Amino acid sequence: VIVAPAAPTTAPELGKSLSDPIKMYLGDIYTISVNLAGLPGITIPVGKDSKGLPVGMQLIGNCFEENKIIQTAYTFEQTKVYEAP
């Protein structure tokens, strides 16, 4: 299982959408390659930033190992090392 950030930044605040399509595309930069490679991935919350917005972590597995990343995500969430958003 590979651990990686889910996004380079936190989400924009509600009501403040991104009008620049390149910035919107770059928000998915860490997940696009996983999708194109056909690998299973899951994103889970791992805390909040200074504004209280959620921060995510993605877990990436080998092909056909969805159960492994789901179990890893579940185990991490059970540790409760962060405050859920």
DOGU-260066 format. One record per atom (N, C-alpha, C): chain; atom name; z, x, y. Coordinates in nm, 3 decimals, always signed. Layout:
<atoms>
<atom mol="A" atom="CA" pz="Z" px="X" py="Y"/>
...
</atoms>
This chain:
<atoms>
<atom mol="A" atom="N" pz="+0.000" px="+0.086" py="-0.118"/>
<atom mol="A" atom="CA" pz="+0.000" px="+0.000" py="+0.000"/>
<atom mol="A" atom="C" pz="+0.000" px="+0.089" py="+0.123"/>
<atom mol="A" atom="N" pz="-0.088" px="+0.058" py="+0.215"/>
<atom mol="A" atom="CA" pz="-0.096" px="+0.129" py="+0.343"/>
<atom mol="A" atom="C" pz="-0.032" px="+0.042" py="+0.450"/>
<atom mol="A" atom="N" pz="+0.051" px="+0.103" py="+0.533"/>
<atom mol="A" atom="CA" pz="+0.115" px="+0.032" py="+0.645"/>
<atom mol="A" atom="C" pz="+0.045" px="+0.075" py="+0.773"/>
<atom mol="A" atom="N" pz="+0.008" px="-0.022" py="+0.855"/>
<atom mol="A" atom="CA" pz="-0.063" px="+0.007" py="+0.980"/>
<atom mol="A" atom="C" pz="-0.025" px="-0.097" py="+1.085"/>
<atom mol="A" atom="N" pz="-0.047" px="-0.065" py="+1.213"/>
<atom mol="A" atom="CA" pz="-0.023" px="-0.166" py="+1.315"/>
<atom mol="A" atom="C" pz="-0.123" px="-0.280" py="+1.300"/>
<atom mol="A" atom="N" pz="-0.084" px="-0.398" py="+1.339"/>
<atom mol="A" atom="CA" pz="-0.174" px="-0.514" py="+1.332"/>
<atom mol="A" atom="C" pz="-0.266" px="-0.520" py="+1.454"/>
<atom mol="A" atom="N" pz="-0.219" px="-0.472" py="+1.567"/>
<atom mol="A" atom="CA" pz="-0.297" px="-0.477" py="+1.692"/>
<atom mol="A" atom="C" pz="-0.250" px="-0.364" py="+1.783"/>
<atom mol="A" atom="N" pz="-0.336" px="-0.319" py="+1.874"/>
<atom mol="A" atom="CA" pz="-0.296" px="-0.211" py="+1.964"/>
<atom mol="A" atom="C" pz="-0.199" px="-0.255" py="+2.073"/>
<atom mol="A" atom="N" pz="-0.193" px="-0.386" py="+2.099"/>
<atom mol="A" atom="CA" pz="-0.102" px="-0.440" py="+2.201"/>
<atom mol="A" atom="C" pz="-0.046" px="-0.572" py="+2.150"/>
<atom mol="A" atom="N" pz="+0.052" px="-0.623" py="+2.219"/>
<atom mol="A" atom="CA" pz="+0.101" px="-0.757" py="+2.184"/>
<atom mol="A" atom="C" pz="+0.005" px="-0.860" py="+2.242"/>
<atom mol="A" atom="N" pz="+0.022" px="-0.983" py="+2.202"/>
<atom mol="A" atom="CA" pz="-0.066" px="-1.091" py="+2.249"/>
<atom mol="A" atom="C" pz="-0.044" px="-1.116" py="+2.397"/>
<atom mol="A" atom="N" pz="-0.148" px="-1.168" py="+2.465"/>
<atom mol="A" atom="CA" pz="-0.127" px="-1.206" py="+2.604"/>
<atom mol="A" atom="C" pz="-0.031" px="-1.324" py="+2.611"/>
<atom mol="A" atom="N" pz="+0.039" px="-1.336" py="+2.722"/>
<atom mol="A" atom="CA" pz="+0.131" px="-1.448" py="+2.738"/>
<atom mol="A" atom="C" pz="+0.054" px="-1.579" py="+2.736"/>
<atom mol="A" atom="N" pz="+0.122" px="-1.686" py="+2.696"/>
<atom mol="A" atom="CA" pz="+0.058" px="-1.818" py="+2.692"/>
<atom mol="A" atom="C" pz="-0.002" px="-1.852" py="+2.828"/>
<atom mol="A" atom="N" pz="-0.124" px="-1.902" py="+2.825"/>
<atom mol="A" atom="CA" pz="-0.191" px="-1.939" py="+2.948"/>
<atom mol="A" atom="C" pz="-0.265" px="-1.826" py="+3.015"/>
<atom mol="A" atom="N" pz="-0.251" px="-1.704" py="+2.963"/>
<atom mol="A" atom="CA" pz="-0.319" px="-1.588" py="+3.021"/>
<atom mol="A" atom="C" pz="-0.418" px="-1.534" py="+2.918"/>
<atom mol="A" atom="N" pz="-0.530" px="-1.601" py="+2.904"/>
<atom mol="A" atom="CA" pz="-0.629" px="-1.558" py="+2.806"/>
<atom mol="A" atom="C" pz="-0.705" px="-1.436" py="+2.858"/>
<atom mol="A" atom="N" pz="-0.761" px="-1.364" py="+2.766"/>
<atom mol="A" atom="CA" pz="-0.842" px="-1.248" py="+2.804"/>
<atom mol="A" atom="C" pz="-0.984" px="-1.294" py="+2.833"/>
<atom mol="A" atom="N" pz="-1.032" px="-1.267" py="+2.952"/>
<atom mol="A" atom="CA" pz="-1.168" px="-1.308" py="+2.988"/>
<atom mol="A" atom="C" pz="-1.270" px="-1.200" py="+2.956"/>
<atom mol="A" atom="N" pz="-1.225" px="-1.080" py="+2.927"/>
<atom mol="A" atom="CA" pz="-1.314" px="-0.969" py="+2.895"/>
<atom mol="A" atom="C" pz="-1.337" px="-0.965" py="+2.743"/>
<atom mol="A" atom="N" pz="-1.461" px="-0.991" py="+2.696"/>
<atom mol="A" atom="CA" pz="-1.485" px="-0.995" py="+2.552"/>
<atom mol="A" atom="C" pz="-1.461" px="-0.862" py="+2.482"/>
<atom mol="A" atom="N" pz="-1.480" px="-0.751" py="+2.551"/>
<atom mol="A" atom="CA" pz="-1.455" px="-0.620" py="+2.489"/>
<atom mol="A" atom="C" pz="-1.306" px="-0.602" py="+2.464"/>
<atom mol="A" atom="N" pz="-1.223" px="-0.641" py="+2.559"/>
<atom mol="A" atom="CA" pz="-1.078" px="-0.633" py="+2.537"/>
<atom mol="A" atom="C" pz="-1.034" px="-0.723" py="+2.423"/>
<atom mol="A" atom="N" pz="-1.096" px="-0.840" py="+2.412"/>
<atom mol="A" atom="CA" pz="-1.063" px="-0.931" py="+2.302"/>
<atom mol="A" atom="C" pz="-1.103" px="-0.868" py="+2.169"/>
<atom mol="A" atom="N" pz="-1.219" px="-0.806" py="+2.163"/>
<atom mol="A" atom="CA" pz="-1.265" px="-0.740" py="+2.041"/>
<atom mol="A" atom="C" pz="-1.171" px="-0.625" py="+2.003"/>
<atom mol="A" atom="N" pz="-1.131" px="-0.546" py="+2.101"/>
<atom mol="A" atom="CA" pz="-1.042" px="-0.433" py="+2.074"/>
<atom mol="A" atom="C" pz="-0.906" px="-0.477" py="+2.023"/>
<atom mol="A" atom="N" pz="-0.867" px="-0.600" py="+2.050"/>
<atom mol="A" atom="CA" pz="-0.741" px="-0.652" py="+1.996"/>
<atom mol="A" atom="C" pz="-0.741" px="-0.661" py="+1.845"/>
<atom mol="A" atom="N" pz="-0.860" px="-0.666" py="+1.785"/>
<atom mol="A" atom="CA" pz="-0.874" px="-0.674" py="+1.639"/>
<atom mol="A" atom="C" pz="-0.914" px="-0.541" py="+1.576"/>
<atom mol="A" atom="N" pz="-0.913" px="-0.435" py="+1.652"/>
<atom mol="A" atom="CA" pz="-0.968" px="-0.307" py="+1.606"/>
<atom mol="A" atom="C" pz="-0.903" px="-0.256" py="+1.477"/>
<atom mol="A" atom="N" pz="-0.775" px="-0.283" py="+1.455"/>
<atom mol="A" atom="CA" pz="-0.708" px="-0.232" py="+1.336"/>
<atom mol="A" atom="C" pz="-0.731" px="-0.318" py="+1.212"/>
<atom mol="A" atom="N" pz="-0.777" px="-0.440" py="+1.231"/>
<atom mol="A" atom="CA" pz="-0.797" px="-0.529" py="+1.116"/>
<atom mol="A" atom="C" pz="-0.944" px="-0.540" py="+1.074"/>
<atom mol="A" atom="N" pz="-1.036" px="-0.511" py="+1.163"/>
<atom mol="A" atom="CA" pz="-1.178" px="-0.528" py="+1.133"/>
<atom mol="A" atom="C" pz="-1.224" px="-0.439" py="+1.018"/>
<atom mol="A" atom="N" pz="-1.185" px="-0.313" py="+1.018"/>
<atom mol="A" atom="CA" pz="-1.231" px="-0.222" py="+0.911"/>
<atom mol="A" atom="C" pz="-1.181" px="-0.267" py="+0.774"/>
<atom mol="A" atom="N" pz="-1.060" px="-0.320" py="+0.769"/>
<atom mol="A" atom="CA" pz="-1.004" px="-0.370" py="+0.644"/>
<atom mol="A" atom="C" pz="-1.087" px="-0.489" py="+0.595"/>
<atom mol="A" atom="N" pz="-1.121" px="-0.579" py="+0.686"/>
<atom mol="A" atom="CA" pz="-1.203" px="-0.695" py="+0.650"/>
<atom mol="A" atom="C" pz="-1.341" px="-0.653" py="+0.603"/>
<atom mol="A" atom="N" pz="-1.404" px="-0.560" py="+0.674"/>
<atom mol="A" atom="CA" pz="-1.538" px="-0.516" py="+0.636"/>
<atom mol="A" atom="C" pz="-1.538" px="-0.445" py="+0.501"/>
<atom mol="A" atom="N" pz="-1.431" px="-0.375" py="+0.469"/>
<atom mol="A" atom="CA" pz="-1.421" px="-0.305" py="+0.340"/>
<atom mol="A" atom="C" pz="-1.388" px="-0.400" py="+0.226"/>
<atom mol="A" atom="N" pz="-1.351" px="-0.522" py="+0.258"/>
<atom mol="A" atom="CA" pz="-1.317" px="-0.619" py="+0.155"/>
<atom mol="A" atom="C" pz="-1.182" px="-0.597" py="+0.092"/>
<atom mol="A" atom="N" pz="-1.094" px="-0.529" py="+0.164"/>
<atom mol="A" atom="CA" pz="-0.960" px="-0.503" py="+0.111"/>
<atom mol="A" atom="C" pz="-0.864" px="-0.615" py="+0.149"/>
<atom mol="A" atom="N" pz="-0.767" px="-0.643" py="+0.064"/>
<atom mol="A" atom="CA" pz="-0.669" px="-0.745" py="+0.100"/>
<atom mol="A" atom="C" pz="-0.569" px="-0.689" py="+0.202"/>
<atom mol="A" atom="N" pz="-0.535" px="-0.771" py="+0.297"/>
<atom mol="A" atom="CA" pz="-0.437" px="-0.732" py="+0.398"/>
<atom mol="A" atom="C" pz="-0.352" px="-0.851" py="+0.438"/>
<atom mol="A" atom="N" pz="-0.233" px="-0.821" py="+0.484"/>
<atom mol="A" atom="CA" pz="-0.142" px="-0.925" py="+0.531"/>
<atom mol="A" atom="C" pz="-0.069" px="-0.870" py="+0.653"/>
<atom mol="A" atom="N" pz="-0.049" px="-0.954" py="+0.751"/>
<atom mol="A" atom="CA" pz="+0.023" px="-0.915" py="+0.872"/>
<atom mol="A" atom="C" pz="+0.156" px="-0.988" py="+0.876"/>
<atom mol="A" atom="N" pz="+0.262" px="-0.913" py="+0.907"/>
<atom mol="A" atom="CA" pz="+0.395" px="-0.971" py="+0.913"/>
<atom mol="A" atom="C" pz="+0.462" px="-0.930" py="+1.044"/>
<atom mol="A" atom="N" pz="+0.550" px="-1.015" py="+1.097"/>
<atom mol="A" atom="CA" pz="+0.621" px="-0.979" py="+1.220"/>
<atom mol="A" atom="C" pz="+0.727" px="-0.872" py="+1.192"/>
<atom mol="A" atom="N" pz="+0.738" px="-0.777" py="+1.285"/>
<atom mol="A" atom="CA" pz="+0.837" px="-0.670" py="+1.267"/>
<atom mol="A" atom="C" pz="+0.930" px="-0.654" py="+1.387"/>
<atom mol="A" atom="N" pz="+0.919" px="-0.740" py="+1.483"/>
<atom mol="A" atom="CA" pz="+1.006" px="-0.731" py="+1.599"/>
<atom mol="A" atom="C" pz="+0.941" px="-0.791" py="+1.721"/>
<atom mol="A" atom="N" pz="+0.996" px="-0.756" py="+1.837"/>
<atom mol="A" atom="CA" pz="+0.945" px="-0.807" py="+1.964"/>
<atom mol="A" atom="C" pz="+0.934" px="-0.693" py="+2.063"/>
<atom mol="A" atom="N" pz="+0.842" px="-0.708" py="+2.158"/>
<atom mol="A" atom="CA" pz="+0.830" px="-0.608" py="+2.263"/>
<atom mol="A" atom="C" pz="+0.930" px="-0.637" py="+2.375"/>
<atom mol="A" atom="N" pz="+0.921" px="-0.563" py="+2.484"/>
<atom mol="A" atom="CA" pz="+1.018" px="-0.578" py="+2.593"/>
<atom mol="A" atom="C" pz="+1.009" px="-0.715" py="+2.662"/>
<atom mol="A" atom="N" pz="+0.896" px="-0.785" py="+2.646"/>
<atom mol="A" atom="CA" pz="+0.880" px="-0.918" py="+2.705"/>
<atom mol="A" atom="C" pz="+0.914" px="-1.029" py="+2.606"/>
<atom mol="A" atom="N" pz="+0.957" px="-0.989" py="+2.487"/>
<atom mol="A" atom="CA" pz="+0.992" px="-1.089" py="+2.386"/>
<atom mol="A" atom="C" pz="+0.875" px="-1.137" py="+2.303"/>
<atom mol="A" atom="N" pz="+0.758" px="-1.074" py="+2.320"/>
<atom mol="A" atom="CA" pz="+0.640" px="-1.113" py="+2.242"/>
<atom mol="A" atom="C" pz="+0.643" px="-1.045" py="+2.105"/>
<atom mol="A" atom="N" pz="+0.595" px="-1.114" py="+2.002"/>
<atom mol="A" atom="CA" pz="+0.603" px="-1.058" py="+1.867"/>
<atom mol="A" atom="C" pz="+0.511" px="-0.937" py="+1.847"/>
<atom mol="A" atom="N" pz="+0.558" px="-0.844" py="+1.765"/>
<atom mol="A" atom="CA" pz="+0.482" px="-0.726" py="+1.725"/>
<atom mol="A" atom="C" pz="+0.460" px="-0.737" py="+1.575"/>
<atom mol="A" atom="N" pz="+0.337" px="-0.708" py="+1.531"/>
<atom mol="A" atom="CA" pz="+0.305" px="-0.722" py="+1.389"/>
<atom mol="A" atom="C" pz="+0.271" px="-0.591" py="+1.321"/>
<atom mol="A" atom="N" pz="+0.289" px="-0.590" py="+1.190"/>
<atom mol="A" atom="CA" pz="+0.255" px="-0.477" py="+1.105"/>
<atom mol="A" atom="C" pz="+0.164" px="-0.532" py="+0.995"/>
<atom mol="A" atom="N" pz="+0.060" px="-0.457" py="+0.960"/>
<atom mol="A" atom="CA" pz="-0.023" px="-0.503" py="+0.850"/>
<atom mol="A" atom="C" pz="-0.004" px="-0.415" py="+0.728"/>
<atom mol="A" atom="N" pz="-0.010" px="-0.477" py="+0.613"/>
<atom mol="A" atom="CA" pz="-0.004" px="-0.408" py="+0.485"/>
<atom mol="A" atom="C" pz="-0.141" px="-0.422" py="+0.422"/>
<atom mol="A" atom="N" pz="-0.197" px="-0.312" py="+0.376"/>
<atom mol="A" atom="CA" pz="-0.331" px="-0.310" py="+0.318"/>
<atom mol="A" atom="C" pz="-0.321" px="-0.262" py="+0.174"/>
<atom mol="A" atom="N" pz="-0.388" px="-0.331" py="+0.084"/>
<atom mol="A" atom="CA" pz="-0.384" px="-0.294" py="-0.057"/>
<atom mol="A" atom="C" pz="-0.520" px="-0.261" py="-0.112"/>
<atom mol="A" atom="N" pz="-0.522" px="-0.220" py="-0.237"/>
<atom mol="A" atom="CA" pz="-0.648" px="-0.197" py="-0.309"/>
<atom mol="A" atom="C" pz="-0.712" px="-0.330" py="-0.344"/>
<atom mol="A" atom="N" pz="-0.838" px="-0.326" py="-0.377"/>
<atom mol="A" atom="CA" pz="-0.909" px="-0.447" py="-0.418"/>
<atom mol="A" atom="C" pz="-0.836" px="-0.516" py="-0.532"/>
<atom mol="A" atom="N" pz="-0.826" px="-0.646" py="-0.522"/>
<atom mol="A" atom="CA" pz="-0.766" px="-0.731" py="-0.624"/>
<atom mol="A" atom="C" pz="-0.616" px="-0.706" py="-0.645"/>
<atom mol="A" atom="N" pz="-0.549" px="-0.647" py="-0.546"/>
<atom mol="A" atom="CA" pz="-0.405" px="-0.625" py="-0.554"/>
<atom mol="A" atom="C" pz="-0.331" px="-0.708" py="-0.450"/>
<atom mol="A" atom="N" pz="-0.376" px="-0.831" py="-0.432"/>
<atom mol="A" atom="CA" pz="-0.312" px="-0.920" py="-0.337"/>
<atom mol="A" atom="C" pz="-0.165" px="-0.941" py="-0.370"/>
<atom mol="A" atom="N" pz="-0.134" px="-0.955" py="-0.498"/>
<atom mol="A" atom="CA" pz="+0.006" px="-0.977" py="-0.538"/>
<atom mol="A" atom="C" pz="+0.096" px="-0.864" py="-0.492"/>
<atom mol="A" atom="N" pz="+0.045" px="-0.741" py="-0.497"/>
<atom mol="A" atom="CA" pz="+0.126" px="-0.626" py="-0.458"/>
<atom mol="A" atom="C" pz="+0.161" px="-0.630" py="-0.308"/>
<atom mol="A" atom="N" pz="+0.064" px="-0.663" py="-0.223"/>
<atom mol="A" atom="CA" pz="+0.095" px="-0.665" py="-0.080"/>
<atom mol="A" atom="C" pz="+0.179" px="-0.787" py="-0.043"/>
<atom mol="A" atom="N" pz="+0.159" px="-0.897" py="-0.113"/>
<atom mol="A" atom="CA" pz="+0.243" px="-1.015" py="-0.087"/>
<atom mol="A" atom="C" pz="+0.387" px="-0.985" py="-0.127"/>
<atom mol="A" atom="N" pz="+0.408" px="-0.919" py="-0.240"/>
<atom mol="A" atom="CA" pz="+0.543" px="-0.884" py="-0.283"/>
<atom mol="A" atom="C" pz="+0.606" px="-0.783" py="-0.187"/>
<atom mol="A" atom="N" pz="+0.526" px="-0.687" py="-0.140"/>
<atom mol="A" atom="CA" pz="+0.577" px="-0.589" py="-0.044"/>
<atom mol="A" atom="C" pz="+0.618" px="-0.657" py="+0.087"/>
<atom mol="A" atom="N" pz="+0.534" px="-0.749" py="+0.135"/>
<atom mol="A" atom="CA" pz="+0.566" px="-0.823" py="+0.258"/>
<atom mol="A" atom="C" pz="+0.693" px="-0.905" py="+0.240"/>
<atom mol="A" atom="N" pz="+0.704" px="-0.972" py="+0.127"/>
<atom mol="A" atom="CA" pz="+0.823" px="-1.053" py="+0.099"/>
<atom mol="A" atom="C" pz="+0.948" px="-0.966" py="+0.095"/>
<atom mol="A" atom="N" pz="+0.939" px="-0.853" py="+0.027"/>
<atom mol="A" atom="CA" pz="+1.054" px="-0.762" py="+0.017"/>
<atom mol="A" atom="C" pz="+1.096" px="-0.713" py="+0.156"/>
<atom mol="A" atom="N" pz="+0.998" px="-0.675" py="+0.239"/>
<atom mol="A" atom="CA" pz="+1.029" px="-0.630" py="+0.374"/>
<atom mol="A" atom="C" pz="+1.098" px="-0.740" py="+0.453"/>
<atom mol="A" atom="N" pz="+1.044" px="-0.860" py="+0.447"/>
<atom mol="A" atom="CA" pz="+1.103" px="-0.970" py="+0.523"/>
<atom mol="A" atom="C" pz="+1.244" px="-1.003" py="+0.477"/>
<atom mol="A" atom="N" pz="+1.275" px="-0.981" py="+0.351"/>
<atom mol="A" atom="CA" pz="+1.409" px="-1.008" py="+0.299"/>
<atom mol="A" atom="C" pz="+1.511" px="-0.906" py="+0.349"/>
<atom mol="A" atom="N" pz="+1.467" px="-0.787" py="+0.391"/>
<atom mol="A" atom="CA" pz="+1.560" px="-0.686" py="+0.441"/>
<atom mol="A" atom="C" pz="+1.620" px="-0.725" py="+0.575"/>
<atom mol="A" atom="N" pz="+1.548" px="-0.811" py="+0.650"/>
<atom mol="A" atom="CA" pz="+1.594" px="-0.859" py="+0.780"/>
<atom mol="A" atom="C" pz="+1.634" px="-0.745" py="+0.874"/>
<atom mol="A" atom="N" pz="+1.550" px="-0.640" py="+0.878"/>
<atom mol="A" atom="CA" pz="+1.578" px="-0.527" py="+0.967"/>
<atom mol="A" atom="C" pz="+1.529" px="-0.553" py="+1.109"/>
<atom mol="A" atom="N" pz="+1.478" px="-0.671" py="+1.134"/>
<atom mol="A" atom="CA" pz="+1.429" px="-0.707" py="+1.266"/>
<atom mol="A" atom="C" pz="+1.468" px="-0.851" py="+1.294"/>
<atom mol="A" atom="N" pz="+1.458" px="-0.888" py="+1.420"/>
<atom mol="A" atom="CA" pz="+1.485" px="-1.027" py="+1.457"/>
<atom mol="A" atom="C" pz="+1.352" px="-1.102" py="+1.454"/>
<atom mol="A" atom="N" pz="+1.340" px="-1.200" py="+1.369"/>
<atom mol="A" atom="CA" pz="+1.215" px="-1.275" py="+1.358"/>
<atom mol="A" atom="C" pz="+1.183" px="-1.345" py="+1.489"/>
<atom mol="A" atom="N" pz="+1.054" px="-1.346" py="+1.526"/>
<atom mol="A" atom="CA" pz="+1.014" px="-1.412" py="+1.651"/>
<atom mol="A" atom="C" pz="+1.034" px="-1.562" py="+1.645"/>
</atoms>
